[in-house]
Every structure is written in C-alpha cells, then in structure tokens.
Amino acid sequence: MTTVSQRPSLGARRRRFVLERPVESPDGFGGVLRRYVAGPVLWGALAPAGIVDRPAGGRTDTLPAYRITLRGRADLDPTMRLAAGPRRFAIRAVAEPDARGRDRVCHVEELPRESLS
C-alpha cells in the first residue's frame, strides 16, 4: 500500500520564499506587459519532483520541477510565482494534500535565470 507523502515538520519548513503576484498593464499595442511584485514572506519546504520538458522558441528546455509545501493559504494560484533569493519558481498547480486545509503543495518549475531579465 502506498502512502501519501508525509507533512514536512515545522523545522523542515526553513526555506524563505517571497510570493510574487503578477501585475499587468497595457503595452499600447493591444497586449499587456506583465511584471511581478513582491508579496508576503512565506516559509516552506522544497523537495525535488523530477524534470519537465517545455517547448520554447523551436527548442525544448528541460527545467527542474519541485514541490514546495507551505502553510495553508487560499490565495495561491498558477499565475503567481515564488522567489527564494535569486531563484524563481513558476507555480504550475496548487494542491491540498488533505481535507483539513493546513497545507498547500505547490507544484513548481524553476525558471532559468536568463528568462528573468
């Protein structure tokens, strides 16, 4: 019988993340410019979850994937990203591991640093 991954202890949630929220403004040509503004500081646990292949500009980029476990928050969604120092993680999905709402698990991909400039 397989078990669902156990909750990380509070001591394991020692990584500091900053929740970045998108802000869009018109670009003057019918599109939008998206930038991210820093939001609240969150503490969580980071665990590897494999790799993901993403097509980009005629090539395929291989990006590391992770699971970030945070204390339960209702306002997390895939438009946001998490920052840990110079590293940025795009949130791809948010799950609740149990029905109690104590935790949120963000399935994320680490963004290449050159795409952040």
CORRA-V342376 format. One record per pair of residues at least 24 apart in sequence whose C-alpha atoms are under 10 Angstrom apart, sorted by the first residue. I is the first residue (numbers start at 0). J is the second residue. D is the distance in whole Angstrom. If there is no record, write none. Layout:
BEGIN
i=I j=J d=D
i=I j=J d=D
END
This chain:
BEGIN
i=3 j=96 d=8
i=3 j=97 d=9
i=4 j=96 d=8
i=5 j=96 d=9
i=6 j=44 d=10
i=6 j=68 d=8
i=6 j=69 d=10
i=6 j=96 d=9
i=6 j=97 d=10
i=6 j=101 d=10
i=6 j=102 d=8
i=6 j=104 d=10
i=7 j=43 d=9
i=7 j=44 d=7
i=7 j=45 d=10
i=7 j=46 d=10
i=7 j=68 d=8
i=7 j=69 d=9
i=7 j=102 d=10
i=8 j=43 d=10
i=8 j=44 d=9
i=9 j=42 d=9
i=9 j=43 d=8
i=9 j=44 d=9
i=9 j=69 d=10
i=9 j=70 d=9
i=10 j=43 d=9
i=10 j=44 d=9
i=11 j=42 d=9
i=11 j=43 d=8
i=11 j=44 d=6
i=11 j=45 d=9
i=11 j=68 d=10
i=12 j=41 d=9
i=12 j=42 d=6
i=12 j=43 d=4
i=12 j=44 d=4
i=12 j=45 d=8
i=12 j=67 d=9
i=12 j=68 d=8
i=12 j=69 d=8
i=12 j=70 d=9
i=13 j=41 d=10
i=13 j=42 d=6
i=13 j=43 d=6
i=13 j=44 d=7
i=13 j=45 d=9
i=14 j=41 d=8
i=14 j=42 d=6
i=14 j=43 d=5
i=14 j=44 d=6
i=14 j=45 d=7
i=14 j=67 d=10
i=14 j=69 d=10
i=14 j=83 d=8
i=15 j=40 d=7
i=15 j=41 d=6
i=15 j=42 d=5
i=15 j=43 d=7
i=15 j=44 d=9
i=15 j=81 d=10
i=15 j=82 d=8
i=15 j=83 d=6
i=15 j=84 d=8
i=16 j=40 d=6
i=16 j=41 d=5
i=16 j=42 d=6
i=16 j=43 d=7
i=16 j=44 d=10
i=16 j=67 d=10
i=16 j=69 d=9
i=16 j=80 d=10
i=16 j=81 d=6
i=16 j=82 d=5
i=16 j=83 d=5
i=16 j=84 d=8
i=16 j=86 d=10
i=16 j=87 d=9
i=16 j=88 d=10
i=17 j=41 d=6
i=17 j=42 d=9
i=17 j=80 d=8
i=17 j=81 d=6
i=17 j=82 d=5
i=17 j=83 d=7
i=17 j=84 d=9
i=17 j=87 d=10
i=18 j=75 d=9
i=18 j=79 d=7
i=18 j=80 d=6
i=18 j=81 d=5
i=18 j=82 d=7
i=18 j=83 d=9
i=18 j=87 d=10
i=18 j=88 d=10
i=19 j=78 d=9
i=19 j=79 d=6
i=19 j=80 d=5
i=19 j=81 d=6
i=19 j=82 d=7
i=19 j=87 d=9
i=19 j=88 d=10
i=19 j=89 d=10
i=20 j=75 d=9
i=20 j=76 d=10
i=20 j=78 d=7
i=20 j=79 d=5
i=20 j=80 d=7
i=20 j=81 d=9
i=21 j=78 d=7
i=21 j=79 d=6
i=21 j=80 d=8
i=22 j=79 d=10
i=35 j=78 d=10
i=35 j=79 d=8
i=35 j=80 d=8
i=36 j=79 d=10
i=36 j=80 d=10
i=37 j=80 d=10
i=37 j=81 d=9
i=37 j=82 d=9
i=38 j=81 d=10
i=40 j=81 d=10
i=40 j=82 d=9
i=40 j=83 d=10
i=41 j=69 d=7
i=41 j=70 d=8
i=41 j=81 d=9
i=41 j=82 d=10
i=41 j=83 d=10
i=42 j=67 d=10
i=42 j=68 d=9
i=42 j=69 d=6
i=42 j=70 d=8
i=43 j=67 d=6
i=43 j=68 d=5
i=43 j=69 d=5
i=43 j=70 d=7
i=43 j=102 d=10
i=43 j=103 d=10
i=43 j=104 d=10
i=44 j=68 d=5
i=44 j=69 d=7
i=44 j=70 d=10
i=44 j=104 d=9
i=45 j=69 d=9
i=45 j=104 d=10
i=45 j=105 d=10
i=45 j=107 d=10
i=46 j=106 d=10
i=47 j=106 d=10
i=47 j=107 d=10
i=47 j=108 d=10
i=48 j=106 d=8
i=48 j=107 d=9
i=48 j=108 d=9
i=49 j=108 d=10
i=50 j=108 d=8
i=50 j=109 d=10
i=51 j=107 d=10
i=51 j=108 d=8
i=51 j=109 d=10
i=60 j=111 d=9
i=61 j=108 d=10
i=61 j=109 d=10
i=61 j=111 d=10
i=62 j=107 d=10
i=62 j=108 d=6
i=62 j=109 d=6
i=62 j=110 d=7
i=62 j=111 d=8
i=63 j=88 d=10
i=63 j=107 d=9
i=63 j=108 d=6
i=63 j=109 d=6
i=63 j=110 d=8
i=63 j=111 d=9
i=64 j=88 d=9
i=64 j=89 d=10
i=64 j=91 d=10
i=64 j=106 d=7
i=64 j=107 d=6
i=64 j=108 d=4
i=64 j=109 d=6
i=64 j=110 d=10
i=65 j=90 d=10
i=65 j=104 d=10
i=65 j=105 d=8
i=65 j=106 d=6
i=65 j=107 d=5
i=65 j=108 d=6
i=65 j=109 d=8
i=66 j=90 d=10
i=66 j=92 d=10
i=66 j=93 d=10
i=66 j=103 d=10
i=66 j=104 d=6
i=66 j=105 d=6
i=66 j=106 d=5
i=66 j=107 d=6
i=66 j=108 d=9
i=67 j=93 d=10
i=67 j=103 d=8
i=67 j=104 d=6
i=67 j=105 d=5
i=67 j=106 d=7
i=67 j=107 d=7
i=68 j=93 d=10
i=68 j=94 d=10
i=68 j=95 d=10
i=68 j=96 d=10
i=68 j=102 d=7
i=68 j=103 d=6
i=68 j=104 d=5
i=68 j=105 d=6
i=68 j=106 d=9
i=69 j=101 d=9
i=69 j=102 d=6
i=69 j=103 d=5
i=69 j=104 d=6
i=69 j=105 d=8
i=70 j=100 d=9
i=70 j=101 d=6
i=70 j=102 d=5
i=70 j=103 d=6
i=70 j=104 d=9
i=71 j=95 d=8
i=71 j=99 d=9
i=71 j=100 d=6
i=71 j=101 d=5
i=71 j=102 d=4
i=71 j=103 d=5
i=71 j=104 d=9
i=72 j=100 d=8
i=72 j=101 d=8
i=72 j=102 d=8
i=72 j=103 d=7
i=73 j=100 d=9
i=73 j=102 d=10
i=73 j=103 d=9
i=75 j=103 d=8
i=75 j=104 d=10
i=75 j=105 d=8
i=76 j=105 d=9
i=77 j=105 d=9
i=77 j=106 d=9
i=77 j=107 d=9
i=80 j=105 d=10
i=80 j=107 d=8
i=80 j=108 d=9
i=80 j=109 d=10
i=80 j=110 d=10
i=81 j=105 d=9
i=81 j=107 d=9
i=81 j=108 d=10
i=81 j=109 d=9
i=82 j=109 d=10
i=85 j=112 d=8
i=85 j=115 d=10
i=86 j=110 d=7
i=86 j=111 d=8
i=86 j=112 d=7
i=86 j=115 d=10
i=87 j=111 d=8
i=87 j=112 d=8
i=87 j=115 d=8
END
